[in-house]
Amino acid sequence: MIIQQALKEATVQLSKVSESASLEASMLLTHVTGLSKVDLFLKENETLLEADYQQFKVLVERRLKHEPMAYIVGEKEFWGLNFDVAPGVLIPRPDTETLVATLLALIPDADFKGRVADLGTGTGAILLSILSELTQFQGVGVDMNDTALDLAQKNAEKLGLSGRVQLKKSHWLDNVDETFHVIVSNPPYIETSTIQTLMEDVKGFEPMSALDGGEDGLDCYRSLLESAYDKLEPGGLLLLEIGYNQRQTVAHLLQNKFTKVECFKDLAGNDRVLAAIKAHEE
C-alpha cells in the first residue's frame, strides 16, 4: 500500500467519527512508522511495509470505535510538553492550561522557593508543568489511582523533574504531613446527570472517577476544601479548575475560609479557574 493511498483511505473512514480526520490519519501513521509528518509528505509515493500497514489499520479501527487518540498513541501534549497517557487516567485538556497560566501570573517571582501540591494529579500534567516553569518549587502530587501515580512518576522522570516531586497515594492531603504555599486541583466537576450527554470518546473510555462530580458537580470541591485549608500556609494560594457554569457555586463554598476569590477565563472566554487566598486565622 502506497503511503498517500493509505492516508487517503484512513481519512475517509475517520471522517465518520472526527472533524480532524486527515490530521488523525497522519498522527496514527507517524506513530506506527516513526516517520515525521514531513517525511510522510516527502515519501507519499513510497510503499508502506506490510507490517506497518496492518498495524495502521488496527489503530484506525480503534479510533473508529471512538477510542481517544491520546490513548491510541499513548501521549498528549500539554503546556508544550509531551505527557505519557494511558487508559484509566484522565487525558489532559487544553482548557486546563489556564490553571498553570493563572498560577504563573499570580507568582511573578520565578525565584520564589515554594511548595505546591496537586490534588488528583492524574498524569502529573498540571504539577509537572508548574515545576517546569517555577524552577525553585518543590511539588507533591496525590491521587488514589495507582495507574495514575505510576504514570505521573514516569512523566516526572521523562521530563527530568523527578528530583523535585513526590507522588503519594492519598485521599486529597490526608496522608501528607507538610504544608504548602500553593495548592492546585482539577477535580471531577461534571454533574452525574450530564455524564451521558458527553462525547462517546469521553464517556465511553475515560475514568468516571475523574469526571463525575456528583449530583450537583460539587462533591469533590466540598471534600477537598477542608484538606486544602488545613495544609495551606497562611496567605497560601488555592487554584481550582471549575466548569463553565460553576463560578458562583464554588465561590460560595470558598467564602468562609478563603479571601480574594477571583475567576479567570480560558481562551474560549469561559470561566475556568478560581483563585483564592487562605484567610489568616483569628
N, C-alpha and C positions, 0 to 999 in steps of 0.2 A: 504494500500500500504506500502510495506517494504521500509525503507529509502534507502537502497542500490539500489533497483529497480527503485525508483523514480528518483534518481540521474542519473542512467544509461539511462533511457528513456529521461530525460531532456537533457543530454549531447548529445545524438544522434540528437535531434531536434535542439539544439542550434549550433551544428556544421555547420548548413546551413548558419548561419549569423556571426559566431565568430570563431576565431582561438584559443580562450581560453574557449571553451565550457565547459569543466569539471570544471574549476575554477569558471565560471559564474554560473553554476548549483549549486555549493556548496555555493556561495555567496547568491544566492536567497533563498536557503533553510535555511541557517543560519539566514537570515533576517526574514523569516516567523516564524521559530520555536524559535528563541532566543538562539539556541544551538551554541556552538563554532564549528569550523571545526574539532577539536579533538573529541568533543562529537559526531559529526556526524559519524566519523570513528568508535568510540567505540560502538556506538549504531546502526550500519548499518543494523543489522538484526532485529531491532525493528520496530514496526508498527507506521506509522505516524497517528496523529489524522486526521480524515476525513476533518475537517475544515482547518487544515494546508495544507493538500494535495490539496484541492480545491483552496486555495489562492496561493499556489505554482504554480499551473497550470496557473492561471491568470497572474502571473508575467512572467512566461516563454512565454506566448503568447504575452505579451507586448514587450519582448525582441526580439521575432521573427519578430516583426514589425519594428525592428531596433531602438527602443527607447533606449537611452543610459542607461547603468547600473546605473550610478550615479543618474539619475532622478528616476529610479525604486526603488532603496534602500534609496534614499534621502540623501546620503552623499558621500564625496570624500576625500581621504587623500591627503594632500599637506604639504610639509616640515615636515612630521612626525606628523601632526595634522589632526584631523578629522573635516571637514567643512560640515555643512548642505548645501545642494544644492536643487534647485527647478527649474521646467520648467520656461523659460523666463529669466533665468540668466545663463551666460556662465559658463561651467564646468571648474574648474581649471585644467591646464595641467602640467605634469611633467617638460616640457621644460621651463615653466615659473619660476621654482625654480632657474634657472640660474640668474634671476634678483635679487632674495633675496641673493643668494650666492655672487654675484658680489658686492652688497652693503656692505655686511659684510666684504668682502676682502678690500674694499676701506675705511672703517671706522674701523680701528683696535682698537680704544679706545672704549671699550664697556661701559665705564662710561660717555661718552660724552652726555651732556643733550641737545638733538636736537629736532627739529620738522620735521616731514615727512608728505608729502601729497601724496595720491594715487588717480590719476585721472582715473575715470571709475572703481571704486573699486569692483563692482560686489559682489561676496560673501564675500569680505574682505580678501581673502586668502593671497594676497601679503602683504597688510598693517599689518594684524594681525601676520603673520609670522615674519615680521621685528620687530614688537613690542615685540614679544616673545623672541627675541634674544637681541635686544638693549633695555635693561630694563629701561634706563633713558630717552628714547624718548617718546614724545607725538605725536599722529597722527591724521590726518584728512583724511577721505575718502569721495570722492564726486562721485555722479552718478545722472543721470537723470531718472533712473529706480526705481520707488517706491518699487517694489518687491525686487530688489537688495539691496536697503538700509535697508529694513526690515530684510532681510536675513543676511546682514553684522552685523546688531545690535544683532541679535540672536547669531551669531557666536562669537561676541565680549564678550557677556555675558557668553556663554558656556565656553570660554577659560579664563575667569577671567580678561579680558583686557578692559572692558567697561569704567573703570575709566580713561583710558589713550587715549581714542579715541573719536572723534566727527565724526558723519556721517551727511552729508548735501546734499540736493538736489541742484545741481548746474551744469551748463554747464562749464566744466573744473573748473577754480577757480573764475569765475565771481562773485559768491555770497560769497566769502571767503575774509576776511579782512587781516588776519595775513600773515606773510611771513614765509618761510621755509628754513631749511638748506639742505633738500633733497626733491626732487620730483620724483616720480616713476609713470610709466604708462605702461600698456599693452593695447594699443588702437586697434580698428579694423584696420587691415592692409592687408586684402586679396583683391585682385583686383576683381571688380564686375564680370568680365567675367570668373573668376576662380571658383566662388561660386558653380556653377552647377557641377563641377568636384570633389567636396568634397565627402567624405563618406556619405552615407544616414543617418547614426547616427548623423552627424553634420548638414548637410544642411536641413534635414527634421525635426529637433527638436530644435536645439539651435537658439537663437535670432539673426536674421540677423544684428540687430543694433550693436551687439558686434563682428561681423565678417567682414562686408562689409566696406572696406576702400576706396571705390570709384573707379573710372576708372583706376587709376594707383596705388591704395592702399595707397596713401599718404595724403588723405584728412584730416584725424584726426591729423596727425603729423603737418600739416600746421596750423591747427586751434588751437592746444594746445600749440604750442611753444611760442607764444606771451604771453599767460596767464602764462605759466611756468616761462618765463624770468622775468616778472613783479613781481612775487611772490617769487622768489628765493632770498635769502640773497646773498650779494656779495661773490663770490667764492663758491656759493652753487652748489650742485651736482644734475645733472639730469640723470636719468636712464630710457631708453626706450626699451621695447621689440620690436624686428623687425622680419620680415620674413627673411628666409634664403638667399634671393637674394636682400635684400634692404640696405645693408651696405652703399654703395656709395651714393645712392639717399637720404637716411635720413641724412647721414653725411653732404651732401651738404646743406641741409636745416638748419643744425646747425651752419654752419661755420661762419655766420656773427655775431652772438651774444654769441657763446659758444666757449671755447677753450679746448685743450687737449682731443679731441674726441678720444675715444678708444673703440674697439669692443671686445666683449667676446663671446666665443663659448659655446654651450650647450654640453651635454655629448655625443651627436652623432657627434660632430665636426662641426656643422652648426653655422654660425653667428646667434646670438640670442639677444644680448643686446648691446646697445650703451650707453656709459657713457660720460658725458661732464661736464665741469665746466663753470659756468656763468662768462662771461668776465666782468672785473671791468669796470664800466662806466668811460668815459673820464671826 
